[in-house]
Amino acid sequence: MFQKFIKIKFIFAIFAAILPFSFNAFAQTSQWLDMKPLPNWNSRKRVILETKKISASELKRCSTSVRQPSLPQDFILTKMNWTLTGAAQVFGNTAVITTAEGFDGMCRPLKFETYVFVGNRLAGGLTPGPEDSRTDGSVINVNLYSETDLSAEFARYRDSDALCCPYKTERVTYKVKPDGRNFLLVPEFKSGNDPNDESQDSENSATLQNTVWSWQSLRNSSGLTTVKNSEKFTLEFATDGKISLRTDCNRGGGTYKTNGENLTFSPIFSTKMGCPAGLMEGVYFSNLQTARSYKIQNGSLQIKLGDGGTMKFSASLKEEKTGLENTTWRWESSQNSRNKLTVDKPENFWIEFKRGGELGMKADCNGGGGNYEASGNNLKISSLIRTQMFCGEKSHDTRFVRGLENAQSFSIEGNTLTIKSGNDTMKFFKVSR
């Protein structure tokens, strides 16, 4: 059986009867982020409260911010008049869904809440109560790593900060734990990243820069876990403060910061390919999120974690660079045995090869993304997901997407990228984004 991560609108079976849900009586302030230990506002008393339905005119005005229901959990929430916003994330039986009670003048969600379900049983919410776009401690990014592991990044504001520019961000990691016959979402650890902090220690940072490591083991209160396929779990530190990661199933990236022996990562993202059950990917990502310090000794890297555990790595070789990483290309033409297509609106068709094997794309009136793997001149593009708007009978979006899905090889000459795709040859021109 495969555990699948899905981001947007995919349907799976309903598992059990819904349990009512509510938050504990916790004020929605920044204080909970400053408490030690972090409090848990989720409890066994569960009631999804009915809210006032947003008017049709308001929904039409902010239609680009609204997601239509497709998951079983979506219909549970919309039945209580909640409006869905943002992408849903699904990994196996676990789903993360954000709702809103309204929108501001720029169609940013007001009084929004992010819920975590297991099947159609509600495990809890990411915050003590409703937020708006200016709340100190407002969720700005959520990552679901496995059925039991996720994290959320929070923007922290001072009174003088503009909405665009929080003075720092902090990340909270969560665990979904069994709670009798049900499940409970528990916040476990907080780490911070202050972009105004100038105290990064360049000497110690240099010991990590331009190095690659393979994950060997995890030791924590549960004992020692040895990684069987350590060569599949890599961690690369670049010279620009960024990291690249590879797991047994996906690729990822993010940023890192050191201060003496202190080490933090923020944020970490990954591609979302479906992974076989029992893999270590969720453990890998969720533990790295709690990094506190590091030490390099005798060719090994040890990362100390927030729960007192240790991740151990051994030195590894750097991955091959192909010239695709961090580049964006605009589709100009395609040629096969029957005809040549010159794209009349190339600005509507582009692909972006992101760090960590993640692919972004625009296919005429639709957007989407997926994963890519490049080695030598070989290229494989997989797990493409896109929105499903009708772009017109004369649109070339279908040929564009099929060409990417069937990609076999590539070559780069100057600012021209050529992708061989079955009988089709696709030509792209490099652009800046």
C-alpha positions as CSV (number, residue, x, y, z in Angstrom):
1,M,0.0,0.0,0.0
2,F,1.2,3.5,-0.8
3,Q,0.8,6.5,1.5
4,K,0.1,9.5,-0.7
5,F,0.6,13.2,-0.2
6,I,-1.9,15.2,-2.2
7,K,-2.0,19.0,-2.4
8,I,-5.3,20.4,-3.7
9,K,-8.5,18.5,-4.5
10,F,-8.4,14.7,-4.5
11,I,-11.1,12.5,-3.1
12,F,-10.7,9.5,-0.8
13,A,-13.1,7.3,1.2
14,I,-14.9,8.4,4.3
15,F,-13.5,6.5,7.3
16,A,-15.7,7.0,10.4
17,A,-18.4,9.1,12.0
18,I,-17.5,12.7,12.7
19,L,-16.8,13.7,16.2
20,P,-17.7,17.3,17.3
21,F,-14.8,19.6,18.1
22,S,-14.0,22.8,19.8
23,F,-10.9,24.6,21.1
24,N,-10.3,25.1,24.8
25,A,-10.9,28.5,26.1
26,F,-7.6,30.0,24.9
27,A,-7.3,33.6,23.9
28,Q,-6.0,34.2,20.4
29,T,-2.9,36.2,21.2
30,S,0.8,35.8,20.6
31,Q,1.3,34.7,24.3
32,W,0.8,31.0,23.5
33,L,3.9,31.0,21.2
34,D,6.0,32.4,24.1
35,M,4.8,29.8,26.7
36,K,7.2,27.1,27.9
37,P,6.2,24.3,27.4
38,L,3.8,25.0,24.5
39,P,0.2,24.7,25.7
40,N,-2.3,22.3,24.0
41,W,-5.7,23.9,23.4
42,N,-7.1,20.8,21.6
43,S,-9.1,18.5,23.8
44,R,-11.6,15.7,23.7
45,K,-14.5,18.1,23.7
46,R,-15.0,18.5,19.9
47,V,-17.7,20.6,18.2
48,I,-17.4,22.2,14.8
49,L,-19.3,25.4,15.4
50,E,-21.6,26.7,12.7
51,T,-20.6,30.1,11.3
52,K,-22.3,32.8,9.2
53,K,-22.1,32.0,5.5
54,I,-20.1,34.5,3.4
55,S,-22.4,36.3,0.9
56,A,-22.5,35.3,-2.7
57,S,-21.2,38.7,-3.9
58,E,-18.2,38.5,-1.5
59,L,-17.4,34.9,-2.7
60,K,-17.5,36.1,-6.3
61,R,-15.2,39.1,-5.5
62,C,-12.7,36.8,-3.9
63,S,-13.2,33.7,-6.0
64,T,-9.5,33.2,-6.6
65,S,-9.0,32.8,-2.8
66,V,-11.8,30.2,-2.5
67,R,-11.3,26.4,-3.0
68,Q,-14.3,24.3,-4.0
69,P,-15.0,21.3,-1.8
70,S,-13.7,17.9,-3.0
71,L,-12.5,16.0,0.1
72,P,-15.0,14.3,2.5
73,Q,-13.7,16.6,5.2
74,D,-14.4,19.7,3.0
75,F,-18.1,18.8,3.0
76,I,-18.2,18.4,6.8
77,L,-16.9,22.0,7.1
78,T,-18.9,23.6,4.3
79,K,-22.1,22.0,5.8
80,M,-21.4,24.3,8.8
81,N,-21.0,27.3,6.4
82,W,-17.2,27.5,6.5
83,T,-15.5,28.7,3.3
84,L,-12.5,26.8,2.1
85,T,-9.3,28.7,1.3
86,G,-5.8,27.7,0.2
87,A,-4.7,24.3,-0.8
88,A,-5.6,21.2,1.2
89,Q,-2.8,18.8,2.1
90,V,-3.4,15.1,2.4
91,F,-0.9,12.4,3.5
92,G,-2.5,8.9,3.9
93,N,-5.5,9.4,6.2
94,T,-4.4,12.8,7.5
95,A,-5.7,16.0,5.9
96,V,-4.9,19.7,6.7
97,I,-7.6,22.1,5.6
98,T,-7.9,25.9,6.1
99,T,-11.2,27.8,6.3
100,A,-12.2,31.5,6.6
101,E,-15.2,33.5,7.8
102,G,-14.5,36.4,5.5
103,F,-12.0,38.4,3.4
104,D,-10.5,41.8,3.6
105,G,-10.3,44.4,0.8
106,M,-7.4,42.5,-0.8
107,C,-9.2,39.1,-0.5
108,R,-6.9,38.0,2.3
109,P,-8.7,35.5,4.7
110,L,-10.2,36.9,7.9
111,K,-10.9,34.8,11.0
112,F,-9.3,31.8,9.3
113,E,-8.6,28.5,11.0
114,T,-6.5,25.5,10.0
115,Y,-7.9,22.1,10.9
116,V,-6.2,18.7,11.0
117,F,-8.4,15.6,10.3
118,V,-7.5,11.9,10.5
119,G,-10.1,10.3,8.2
120,N,-13.1,12.4,9.0
121,R,-12.2,12.6,12.7
122,L,-11.0,16.0,13.7
123,A,-7.7,15.9,15.6
124,G,-7.5,19.6,16.3
125,G,-6.5,23.1,15.1
126,L,-3.1,24.7,14.6
127,T,-3.9,27.7,16.8
128,P,-6.1,28.4,19.8
129,G,-8.7,30.3,17.7
130,P,-9.5,32.4,14.6
131,E,-6.8,34.5,13.0
132,D,-6.7,37.4,10.6
133,S,-3.9,38.5,8.2
134,R,-2.4,40.8,10.9
135,T,-2.5,38.5,13.9
136,D,0.8,38.4,15.8
137,G,1.5,34.7,15.4
138,S,-0.4,34.2,12.2
139,V,0.1,31.0,10.2
140,I,1.9,31.7,6.9
141,N,3.1,28.2,5.9
142,V,2.1,24.6,6.7
143,N,3.9,21.4,5.8
144,L,2.5,17.9,6.3
145,Y,5.4,15.4,6.3
146,S,3.6,12.2,7.2
147,E,0.3,11.0,8.7
148,T,1.6,12.0,12.2
149,D,4.1,14.8,11.6
150,L,3.5,18.4,10.4
151,S,4.8,21.9,11.1
152,A,3.5,25.5,10.8
153,E,5.4,28.7,10.4
154,F,4.1,31.8,12.2
155,A,4.7,35.5,11.4
156,R,5.5,37.6,14.5
157,Y,4.7,41.3,14.4
158,R,5.4,44.4,16.5
159,D,3.1,47.3,16.5
160,S,5.5,49.2,14.1
161,D,5.8,46.3,11.6
162,A,4.0,46.5,8.2
163,L,1.8,43.6,7.2
164,C,4.4,42.6,4.6
165,C,7.3,42.5,6.9
166,P,7.1,40.6,10.3
167,Y,10.2,41.1,12.4
168,K,10.7,37.3,12.7
169,T,9.1,34.0,12.0
170,E,8.8,31.0,14.3
171,R,8.0,27.4,13.5
172,V,6.0,24.9,15.6
173,T,6.1,21.2,15.0
174,Y,3.1,19.1,15.8
175,K,2.3,15.4,16.4
176,V,-1.0,13.6,15.6
177,K,-1.3,11.1,18.5
178,P,-3.9,8.4,19.3
179,D,-6.5,9.6,21.8
180,G,-8.5,6.6,22.8
181,R,-10.5,5.7,19.7
182,N,-9.8,9.1,18.3
183,F,-6.8,11.4,17.5
184,L,-5.3,14.5,19.1
185,L,-3.1,17.2,17.5
186,V,-0.4,18.2,19.9
187,P,2.1,21.1,19.5
188,E,5.5,19.9,20.6
189,F,8.4,22.2,19.8
190,K,9.1,25.8,18.7
191,S,12.1,27.1,16.8
192,G,12.7,30.7,15.6
193,N,14.3,32.6,12.8
194,D,14.9,36.3,13.2
195,P,15.9,37.8,9.8
196,N,17.2,40.9,11.6
197,D,19.6,38.9,13.6
198,E,23.2,39.7,12.4
199,S,24.9,37.3,14.9
200,Q,25.5,34.4,12.5
201,D,29.0,33.0,13.3
202,S,30.8,32.9,9.9
203,E,33.7,30.7,11.1
204,N,31.4,27.9,12.4
205,S,29.1,28.4,9.4
206,A,32.0,27.8,7.1
207,T,32.5,24.3,8.5
208,L,29.1,23.4,7.1
209,Q,29.2,25.4,3.8
210,N,29.6,23.4,0.7
211,T,29.3,20.0,2.4
212,V,27.0,17.0,1.8
213,W,26.0,14.5,4.5
214,S,24.1,11.1,4.5
215,W,21.8,10.4,7.4
216,Q,23.0,7.3,9.4
217,S,20.9,7.1,12.6
218,L,18.5,8.7,15.1
219,R,18.9,8.3,18.8
220,N,16.1,9.5,21.1
221,S,14.1,8.4,24.1
222,S,12.7,5.5,22.0
223,G,16.2,4.1,21.4
224,L,18.5,3.9,18.4
225,T,17.1,3.8,14.9
226,T,19.5,2.9,12.1
227,V,18.8,4.2,8.6
228,K,19.0,1.2,6.2
229,N,19.3,3.2,2.9
230,S,21.4,6.1,4.2
231,E,22.6,7.1,0.8
232,K,19.1,8.1,-0.1
233,F,18.9,10.6,2.8
234,T,21.2,13.5,2.0
235,L,21.6,17.0,3.5
236,E,23.6,19.6,1.5
237,F,24.7,22.9,2.9
238,A,25.3,25.6,0.2
239,T,27.4,28.7,0.7
240,D,24.4,31.0,0.4
241,G,22.6,29.8,3.6
242,K,20.4,27.3,1.7
243,I,20.1,23.6,2.1
244,S,19.1,20.8,-0.3
245,L,17.7,17.5,0.9
246,R,16.9,14.1,-0.6
247,T,14.9,11.3,1.0
248,D,14.0,7.8,-0.1
249,C,11.0,9.2,-1.9
250,N,11.2,13.0,-2.3
251,R,13.5,16.0,-2.6
252,G,13.4,19.3,-0.6
253,G,15.2,22.4,0.4
254,G,15.2,25.4,2.8
255,T,17.6,27.7,4.7
256,Y,19.9,27.2,7.6
257,K,21.4,29.5,10.2
258,T,24.2,29.0,12.7
259,N,25.4,30.9,15.7
260,G,28.4,29.2,17.3
261,E,27.3,25.6,17.6
262,N,23.6,26.5,17.4
263,L,21.8,25.4,14.2
264,T,18.3,26.1,13.0
265,F,16.5,25.4,9.7
266,S,13.7,27.6,8.3
267,P,11.7,26.8,6.3
268,I,12.0,23.3,5.0
269,F,9.9,22.3,2.0
270,S,9.7,19.1,0.0
271,T,8.2,17.6,-3.2
272,K,5.1,15.6,-2.6
273,M,5.4,12.3,-4.3
274,G,3.4,9.3,-2.9
275,C,5.7,7.2,-0.8
276,P,5.5,3.5,0.2
277,A,4.3,2.8,3.7
278,G,6.9,2.4,6.4
279,L,9.5,4.8,4.9
280,M,11.6,7.1,7.0
281,E,10.8,10.4,5.2
282,G,8.4,11.8,7.8
283,V,10.8,11.0,10.6
284,Y,13.6,12.7,8.7
285,F,11.8,16.0,8.0
286,S,10.0,16.3,11.3
287,N,13.2,15.8,13.3
288,L,15.3,18.2,11.3
289,Q,12.7,20.9,12.0
290,T,13.6,20.7,15.7
291,A,17.4,21.1,15.2
292,R,19.1,23.1,18.0
293,S,22.9,22.6,17.6
294,Y,25.5,20.7,15.7
295,K,29.0,19.2,16.0
296,I,31.4,17.9,13.3
297,Q,33.8,15.3,14.6
298,N,35.9,12.5,12.9
299,G,34.1,13.0,9.6
300,S,30.6,12.8,11.0
301,L,27.9,15.5,11.7
302,Q,25.8,15.2,14.8
303,I,22.6,17.4,15.0
304,K,21.1,17.8,18.5
305,L,17.3,18.0,18.5
306,G,14.8,19.8,20.7
307,D,13.7,16.6,22.4
308,G,17.2,15.8,23.4
309,G,17.7,13.3,20.5
310,T,20.6,13.2,18.1
311,M,20.7,12.7,14.3
312,K,24.0,11.4,13.0
313,F,25.3,11.9,9.5
314,S,28.4,10.8,7.6
315,A,30.2,12.8,4.9
316,S,28.9,12.2,1.3
317,L,29.7,13.3,-2.2
318,K,28.0,16.3,-3.8
319,E,25.2,15.6,-6.2
320,E,25.8,16.3,-9.9
321,K,24.7,19.8,-11.1
322,T,22.8,19.7,-14.4
323,G,22.3,23.4,-15.1
324,L,18.5,23.2,-14.6
325,E,18.5,24.0,-10.9
326,N,16.9,27.4,-10.1
327,T,16.1,28.3,-13.7
328,T,12.9,29.3,-15.5
329,W,12.2,28.6,-19.2
330,R,9.5,29.9,-21.6
331,W,8.0,27.5,-24.2
332,E,8.7,28.7,-27.7
333,S,7.9,25.8,-30.1
334,S,7.4,22.0,-30.5
335,Q,8.3,19.9,-33.5
336,N,7.2,16.3,-34.3
337,S,7.0,14.1,-37.5
338,R,3.6,15.7,-38.4
339,N,4.0,19.4,-37.7
340,K,5.8,22.3,-36.1
341,L,4.0,24.4,-33.5
342,T,5.1,27.9,-32.8
343,V,3.6,29.1,-29.6
344,D,1.7,32.4,-30.1
345,K,1.7,33.4,-26.4
346,P,4.9,31.9,-25.0
347,E,4.6,34.1,-21.9
348,N,1.7,31.9,-20.9
349,F,3.7,28.7,-20.9
350,W,6.7,28.3,-18.7
351,I,8.5,25.8,-16.4
352,E,10.6,26.5,-13.3
353,F,13.1,24.0,-12.0
354,K,13.3,24.7,-8.3
355,R,15.9,23.6,-5.8
356,G,15.3,20.1,-4.5
357,G,13.7,18.5,-7.5
358,E,10.5,20.6,-7.4
359,L,8.9,21.8,-10.6
360,G,6.6,24.8,-11.1
361,M,4.7,25.5,-14.3
362,K,2.1,27.6,-16.0
363,A,0.1,26.0,-18.8
364,D,-1.8,28.9,-20.4
365,C,-4.7,29.7,-18.0
366,N,-3.7,27.0,-15.5
367,G,-0.9,26.7,-12.9
368,G,0.6,23.7,-11.3
369,G,3.8,21.8,-10.5
370,G,5.4,18.5,-9.9
371,N,8.7,16.8,-9.5
372,Y,11.8,16.3,-11.7
373,E,14.9,14.2,-11.8
374,A,17.9,15.1,-14.0
375,S,21.1,13.1,-14.4
376,G,23.5,13.7,-17.2
377,N,21.2,14.5,-20.1
378,N,18.4,12.4,-18.8
379,L,15.2,14.1,-17.6
380,K,12.1,12.7,-15.9
381,I,9.1,14.9,-14.9
382,S,6.5,13.3,-12.7
383,S,3.5,13.9,-10.4
384,L,2.3,16.8,-12.4
385,I,-0.7,18.5,-10.8
386,R,-2.5,21.5,-12.3
387,T,-5.7,23.5,-12.0
388,Q,-8.4,22.4,-14.4
389,M,-9.7,25.6,-16.0
390,F,-10.8,25.5,-19.7
391,C,-8.4,27.7,-21.6
392,G,-10.2,27.6,-25.0
393,E,-10.4,25.2,-27.9
394,K,-7.3,26.7,-29.5
395,S,-5.1,26.5,-26.4
396,H,-2.0,24.4,-26.5
397,D,-2.0,23.5,-22.8
398,T,-2.7,19.8,-23.3
399,R,0.3,19.4,-25.7
400,F,2.5,21.3,-23.3
401,V,1.6,19.2,-20.3
402,R,1.8,15.9,-22.2
403,G,5.2,16.9,-23.5
404,L,6.5,17.5,-20.0
405,E,5.0,14.2,-18.7
406,N,6.8,12.3,-21.5
407,A,10.2,14.1,-21.1
408,Q,13.2,11.8,-21.7
409,S,16.2,13.9,-22.2
410,F,17.4,17.6,-22.3
411,S,20.2,19.8,-23.6
412,I,21.1,23.4,-22.9
413,E,22.9,25.7,-25.4
414,G,23.2,29.2,-24.2
415,N,19.7,30.5,-23.4
416,T,17.9,27.6,-25.2
417,L,16.6,24.5,-23.5
418,T,15.6,21.5,-25.7
419,I,13.5,18.7,-24.2
420,K,13.1,15.4,-26.1
421,S,9.6,14.0,-25.3
422,G,8.6,10.9,-27.3
423,N,8.3,12.0,-30.9
424,D,8.1,15.7,-29.8
425,T,11.0,18.1,-29.5
426,M,10.2,21.1,-27.2
427,K,12.2,24.3,-27.4
428,F,12.4,26.8,-24.4
429,F,14.0,30.2,-23.9
430,K,15.6,31.1,-20.6
431,V,13.9,34.0,-18.7
432,S,14.3,35.7,-15.3
433,R,11.5,35.5,-12.8
